[in-house]
Amino acid sequence: MERKAHVDAAGAVMLIGFAALMAFNQVVIKVSGGGFGPIFMAGLRSLGAIAVMLIWMRLRGIALTTPKSAHLGGVIVGVLFAVEFMAIYTALDITTVARASIMLYSMPVWLAIAGHFLLPGEALTGKRVVGLSIAMAGVTLALLDRGGGSASLKGDLLGVFAAMCWAGIALTVRLTPLSQVRPEIQLFWQIAISAPILLLVAPVTGDLFREVEAIHLWGLAFQILCIASFGFLFWFWLLARYPASGVASFSFLSPVLAVFMGWALLGERVALSTWFALGLVTLGLVLINRK
């Protein structure tokens, strides 16, 4: 595969498309929650993704092996993956797509803070500190505003916690021998560890099934195929082809598109203060990720 020195036009189109896909997934999770309990649905998603990934790896001739030195990292990312999706699926069940997305996509904020202390060459520069402060102001504003649609403080806080877990996954991969393992194997550790955890926790935390209809089954299939399996693989492919900083700089599009889709597709009422908070988070993410 040709490695690009920068994000070209084709890469920009693919990254915008991926950001739109991830934003639309927030809507799909919200809608699919009408048929399944949130944690049970997350477990079914991971379980389905295991089957898809096993078939994919078999067809591609990818061996399902991991060096022993990377096992601990694999277990950690798997547990973090499970906890992250317990949090974000529950958040989307009780708060709006707009609010949950703003909280979830604050992930680069927490990664930048942790990376300053833990990752070589990731010290916070003046511009990144400004971006960090602006993004944090946006998250704080969203948390303090309790009038934006069907706002739930618990849901908002769960969204922030999910973002921290997501940052923890990125840190674990960077800091452990798991970074030397193929992306498919990294993904398999996450879904294989998370599936049993989520399915075991689901019965003791709430309902499993609600009023299941065809749209809920299609939504679950979309999450398995288009997000948890091939969506994440496509993300890894983009990271292998384009500079990580360039890929990361498009991350600000997902919360913007998710807020818009929540308003356009679900009829969510998005308060002016929520749009302002989104603008602050977006500007902060651009400053944090941009060279």
C-alpha positions in Angstrom: 0.0 0.0 0.0 1.3 3.4 -1.0 1.9 5.6 2.1 0.8 9.2 1.6 2.7 12.1 3.0 -0.6 14.1 3.5 -4.3 13.7 3.2 -5.2 14.1 -0.5 -8.6 14.8 -2.1 -9.5 11.1 -2.1 -8.5 10.7 1.5 -10.5 13.8 2.5 -13.6 12.4 0.8 -13.1 9.0 2.6 -12.5 10.7 6.0 -15.6 12.9 5.6 -17.6 9.8 4.7 -16.3 7.9 7.7 -17.1 10.8 10.0 -20.6 10.8 8.6 -20.9 7.0 9.1 -19.9 7.3 12.7 -22.3 10.2 13.3 -25.1 8.2 11.7 -24.3 5.3 14.0 -25.2 7.4 17.0 -28.7 7.8 15.5 -28.9 4.1 14.7 -28.0 3.2 18.3 -30.7 5.6 19.6 -33.3 4.1 17.3 -32.3 0.5 17.9 -32.6 1.0 21.6 -36.4 0.8 21.1 -36.0 -3.0 20.6 -33.0 -3.9 22.9 -31.6 -3.0 26.3 -28.5 -0.8 25.7 -25.9 -3.1 27.3 -27.5 -6.2 25.8 -27.4 -4.6 22.3 -23.7 -3.6 22.8 -23.0 -7.3 23.7 -24.9 -8.6 20.6 -22.9 -6.1 18.5 -19.6 -7.4 19.8 -20.8 -11.1 19.4 -21.8 -10.5 15.8 -18.6 -8.7 15.1 -16.6 -11.7 16.3 -18.3 -14.0 13.7 -17.7 -11.5 10.9 -14.1 -10.9 11.9 -13.3 -14.7 12.1 -14.7 -15.1 8.6 -12.8 -12.1 7.3 -9.5 -13.2 8.8 -9.9 -16.7 7.5 -10.6 -15.4 4.0 -7.6 -13.1 4.2 -5.3 -15.7 5.7 -4.6 -13.8 8.9 -3.5 -16.0 11.7 -5.3 -15.5 15.0 -2.2 -15.3 17.1 -0.8 -12.7 19.5 2.6 -12.6 21.1 2.5 -13.4 24.8 4.0 -10.0 25.5 0.9 -8.4 24.1 -1.7 -10.4 26.0 -2.0 -8.1 28.9 -2.5 -5.1 26.6 -5.2 -7.1 24.7 -7.1 -7.9 27.9 -6.9 -4.2 29.0 -8.2 -2.8 25.7 -11.0 -5.5 25.7 -12.2 -4.5 29.2 -12.0 -0.8 28.4 -13.9 -1.4 25.2 -16.7 -3.2 27.1 -16.9 -0.4 29.7 -16.8 2.3 27.0 -19.8 0.8 25.2 -21.7 0.1 28.4 -21.4 3.9 29.1 -22.1 5.3 25.6 -25.0 2.9 24.8 -26.6 3.7 28.1 -26.0 7.4 27.6 -27.7 7.3 24.2 -30.6 5.5 25.8 -31.3 8.3 28.3 -30.0 11.5 26.7 -30.1 13.0 23.2 -27.8 12.1 20.3 -26.5 15.7 20.2 -25.4 15.8 23.9 -24.0 12.2 24.0 -22.0 12.9 20.8 -20.4 16.1 22.2 -19.4 14.2 25.3 -18.1 11.1 23.4 -16.0 13.1 20.9 -14.2 14.9 23.7 -11.9 11.9 23.6 -9.0 13.8 22.1 -9.1 16.2 25.0 -8.5 13.3 27.5 -6.0 11.7 25.3 -4.0 14.9 24.9 -4.0 15.4 28.7 -2.8 11.9 29.4 -0.4 11.9 26.4 1.4 14.9 27.8 2.5 12.8 30.8 2.7 9.4 29.3 3.6 9.6 25.6 7.0 10.7 24.3 6.8 13.6 21.9 3.2 14.4 22.9 3.9 17.4 25.2 1.2 20.0 25.2 2.3 23.1 23.1 0.8 26.5 23.6 -1.7 26.0 20.8 -2.8 22.7 22.0 -3.3 24.1 25.5 -5.5 26.8 24.0 -7.4 24.1 22.1 -7.7 22.0 25.2 -9.1 24.9 27.2 -11.6 25.8 24.5 -12.8 22.2 24.1 -13.1 21.8 27.9 -15.1 25.0 28.1 -17.5 23.5 25.5 -17.9 20.2 27.4 -18.5 22.2 30.7 -21.1 24.4 29.0 -22.9 21.4 27.7 -22.9 19.7 31.1 -24.1 22.9 32.9 -26.9 23.5 30.4 -29.8 21.3 31.6 -32.4 22.7 29.2 -31.2 21.3 25.8 -33.8 18.8 24.8 -34.3 15.7 26.9 -31.1 16.4 28.8 -29.9 13.8 31.3 -27.0 14.6 33.6 -26.4 10.9 34.1 -26.3 10.4 30.3 -24.0 13.3 29.8 -21.5 12.1 32.4 -21.6 8.6 31.0 -20.7 10.1 27.6 -17.7 11.8 29.2 -16.7 8.6 30.9 -17.0 6.7 27.6 -14.7 9.2 26.0 -12.1 8.6 28.8 -12.3 4.9 28.2 -11.8 5.4 24.5 -8.7 7.5 25.2 -7.5 4.7 27.5 -7.7 2.2 24.7 -5.6 4.5 22.5 -3.1 4.9 25.3 -2.9 1.2 26.0 -2.2 0.4 22.4 0.5 3.0 22.3 2.2 2.0 25.6 2.1 -1.8 25.3 3.5 -4.4 22.8 -0.1 -4.6 21.4 1.0 -1.7 19.1 3.2 -4.2 17.2 0.2 -6.5 16.5 -1.9 -6.3 13.3 -4.9 -4.0 13.5 -7.3 -6.9 12.9 -5.9 -8.7 16.0 -6.2 -5.5 18.1 -9.8 -5.2 17.1 -10.4 -8.9 17.7 -9.1 -8.6 21.3 -11.6 -5.8 21.9 -14.7 -7.5 20.6 -13.7 -11.0 22.0 -13.2 -9.7 25.5 -16.1 -7.2 25.5 -18.8 -9.6 24.2 -18.9 -12.0 27.2 -18.6 -9.1 29.7 -21.4 -7.1 28.1 -23.7 -10.2 27.8 -23.1 -11.2 31.4 -23.7 -7.7 32.8 -26.8 -7.0 30.7 -29.3 -9.2 32.6 -28.4 -7.6 36.0 -28.4 -4.0 34.7 -31.7 -3.8 32.9 -34.0 -5.3 30.3 -32.7 -7.4 27.4 -35.6 -7.1 24.9 -38.1 -4.3 24.4 -40.6 -4.1 21.5 -38.4 -5.6 18.8 -39.3 -4.7 15.3 -37.6 -5.0 11.9 -36.0 -1.6 12.1 -34.3 -2.6 15.4 -32.9 -5.7 13.8 -31.6 -3.8 10.8 -30.0 -1.3 13.2 -28.2 -4.1 15.0 -27.0 -5.5 11.7 -25.7 -2.1 10.7 -23.8 -1.8 13.9 -22.2 -5.2 13.5 -21.3 -5.0 9.8 -20.8 -1.3 9.1 -19.3 -0.2 12.4 -17.9 -2.9 14.7 -16.4 -5.0 11.8 -15.7 -3.3 8.5 -16.0 0.3 9.8 -13.2 -0.1 12.3 -11.1 -2.0 9.7 -11.6 0.9 7.3 -10.4 3.3 10.0 -7.2 1.2 10.5 -6.7 1.2 6.7 -6.9 5.0 6.7 -4.4 5.2 9.5 -2.0 2.9 7.6 -2.4 5.0 4.4 -2.4 8.6 5.7 -0.5 10.5 8.5 -2.2 9.9 11.9 -2.3 13.7 12.5 -4.2 14.3 9.3 -6.7 11.5 10.0 -7.2 12.8 13.5 -7.9 16.3 12.3 -11.1 15.1 10.7 -12.4 13.8 14.0 -14.2 17.2 14.7 -16.7 16.4 11.9 -18.3 13.5 13.7 -19.9 15.4 16.6 -20.9 18.2 14.3 -22.7 15.7 11.9 -24.1 13.7 14.8 -25.8 16.8 16.3 -27.1 17.8 12.9 -28.5 14.2 12.3 -30.1 14.1 15.7 -31.9 17.3 14.9 -32.8 16.3 11.3 -33.6 12.6 11.6 -34.9 12.3 15.2 -36.4 15.8 15.6 -34.3 16.5 18.7 -34.5 20.0 20.0 -31.0 21.4 20.1 -30.8 24.5 22.3 -28.7 27.4 21.1 -26.3 26.8 24.0 -25.8 23.3 22.8 -24.8 24.5 19.3 -22.4 27.0 21.0 -20.9 24.2 23.1 -20.5 22.1 20.0 -18.7 25.0 18.3 -16.3 25.3 21.2 -15.5 21.6 21.2 -15.0 21.6 17.5 -12.6 24.5 17.5 -10.7 22.9 20.4 -10.4 19.6 18.6 -9.0 21.3 15.5 -6.4 23.1 17.5 -5.5 20.0 19.5 -5.1 17.8 16.4 -3.6 20.2 13.9 0.2 20.4 13.5 
